[in-house]
Amino acid sequence: MDAETSRQVRVRFVTKLPPPLRAPPTAIAVPAELSRMGLSEIVNSLLLSAEPDHQAQPFDFIVDGELVRMPLHQFLLAKGISAERVLELEYIKAVAPRKQEPPLPHDDWVSAVDGSNPSFILTGCYDGLARVWKDAAVCTQVLEGHSGAITSASFINKGVETDGSLHVVTGSKDRSLRLFKFDTSVTMGSSKRIGAYKVLPGHTSSVQSIAVDPSRNMICSASWDTTIKLWAIEGSEEDGDTVSVKKRRMNSDASGHEESQLEGSASSTLLGHTQCVSSVAWPEQRTIYSASWDHSVRQWDAQTGRETWNMFCGKALNCLDCGGEGSSLIAGGGSDPVLRVWDPRKPGTTAPIFQFSSHSSWISACKWHPSSWFHLISSSFDGKVMLWDLRTAWPLASVDSHNDKVLCTDWWKGDSVISGGADSKLCISSGVEIA
């Protein structure tokens, strides 16, 4: 045995986890070549000696705000930490899916997903239909009317049921948005087919992304036509809408009877991008962010429609999301395998503050965890969904449940990762514990 493998490091395990998962705080000597799996075994052994009914589980370890992702002696050397001192290791529950739920089949590519409702999942598909899935098990509503593939879909009321109904907006390659309302009471049997109560035409090319403002009164849409349009939701079901409307007749109900439908126009158009606007986010009432194939991320004042900040990153972008501390960080990905995170509060620099490089193809979607400053997910054309923590450059987990390109991903109920792909499946990975 050489000197490197025979070295030991004195460590003290600490945690913010509840008492059944708190190891004794006494300093102990452990082999310097241990990585997180070996350290997990030691913590589980300590917990088992104090509580015979303890069930072993994987842990992650944090030193000075960074996750340990290499053998201890390498970590100490890389960070310039003396091996002579007692190293304080904070342990947390490892973040990784513990179960793969049965996939939900679709008739074509699953290109959009929204998991913001704890009871329902919303999907958009290349067959032109959006579907609502109750408890990730049964399709209860099919939202129809688009003549092209759906590219984006979102719950407007984000899980807050209004008068027993949910409010949904979809965007499509047919250049329109559609607004739907449906009853949340589940009727067993076949899925109920529902037509839109309002169509929002106006884009001259495919709608690529939609976002709802925090007050749930406005929608913004991004398009291949290089524009971003804003639409008012309030009064959308009334003849006297604040935007211009006209009625038209359509057969949208499965029973075949004719139903009135409204058509509306945008309240404003944001100009500035020079190529396809691929993604939009609306994290604050007055602030919209957009990403584009023109290699730029732009910030807009939602009230005035003026561009207030931009950044050019040198890559065509497919996706963007806002999160982190105070929802102030921007994650984005596109035409290379790198997920990047920027801080727009640091003017004068286009350098990302974090880069994650474990994918092997283009990034198709990214999403911050709804209640964690550190965690986010990304999907890629390499067929994988990866879970990330800002405290390490290595992925926490790689989900390989798809056998083709992954086109969209989101969190569901805070502890599940959902994703859709070119294999025509919605996949659900559950049991992700984030403290």
Secondary structure, 3 states (H helix, E strand, C coil): CCHHHHCEEEEEEECCCCHHHCCCCCCEEEECCCCHHHHHHHHHHHHHHHCCCCCCCCEEEEECCEECCCCHHHHHHHHCCCCCCCEEEEEEECCCCCEECCCEECCCCEEEEECCCCCEEEEEECCCCEEEEECCCEEEEEEECCCCCEEEEEECCCCCCECCEEEEEEEECCCCEEEEEEECCCCCCCCEEEECCEEECCCCCCEEEEEECCCCCEEEEEECCCCEEEEECCCCCCCCCCCCCEEEEECCCCCCCCEEEEECCCCEEECCCCCCEEEEEEEECCEEEEEECCCEEEEEECCCCCEEEEEECCCCEEEEEEECHHHCEEEEEECCCCEEEECCCCCCCCCCCEEECCCCCCEEEEEECCCCCCEEEEEECCCCEEEEECCCCCCCEEECCCCCCEEEEEEECCCEEEEEECCCEEEEEECCCCC
